[in-house]
């Protein structure tokens, strides 16, 4: 905390607010029928995305998941282009063709969200290998959930990254549910980080609802990767406040537990209280940031609503076919 300048801390707070307000507005628009497709909210997991991405450089890579809006925003994405993509409009990050689950931006190092469980892990591993071969000094981060750590893509990627000492941080956002299945049912380990032992790499646990703890642990993992000391498995203990998807009735969860996390462990509220008690900022200053973010989100919606749809003539553009001979 003492090592971080006020400007950095307030930027982290702004990004967390931007993620929360973007997700809240997008959920409202989805339920109103304005946004097509599916929507998976990262509400309550803002400390994970902002804590990790604040420890990265612009040129570093991230590969995210179906619940990836917060990661992309934390990496510096434009809210207008984000919202336009959700609306399926041409000025969106993928020309309105990806929707919510596949947003990417090469200029920001965002290798794409992914609707496949664990699908981003080998992509980030490949990016880390590329960075190592090129000697670029870049690192790659892959975000995934506790359920993805059961996938073959996870184990094969971690094994490759460990033996080649690739500059990658494997970030498990353990929100305790793999869709509707609790972690205690689908895994016989309490901590996903324990699995690092099988590959001879560090396994680190952070409080995923404490942005400063996440930033500290992520920063150390990033430093190891840049120094050529290989990967780290970083487990962030958090909770999925919303359902698996927007509109999910969530009948498989104890409402009292959900409400406990919402009221007592909200990452934005906790960070705000820290900034206030440490004298970093006052109520008025933080309220101003919230109002500025609110205006930015409203402007993003206005931009998306007024943006043009992709022309039908572009339907087959950006489509690739793999031919195996």
Secondary structure, DSSP 8 states (H G I E B T S, - for coil): -TTS-HHHHHHHHHHHHHHHHHHHHHHHHHHTT-S-S-----TT-HHHHHHHHTTS-TTSEEE--TT-HHHHHHTT--HHHHHHHHHTBTTSTTTTSSGGGG--BGGGTB----SSTTHHHHHHHHHHHHHHHHT----EEEEEETGGGGSHHHHHHHHHHHHHT-SEEEEEEE-SEETTEEHHHH-S-S-GGGGGGGGTSEEEEEETT-HHHHHHHHHHHHHHHHTT---EEEEEE----S-SSTT---TTS-HHHHHHHHHH--HHHHHHHHHHHTTS--HHHHHHHHHHHHHHHHHHHHHHHHS-B--GGGTTTT-------
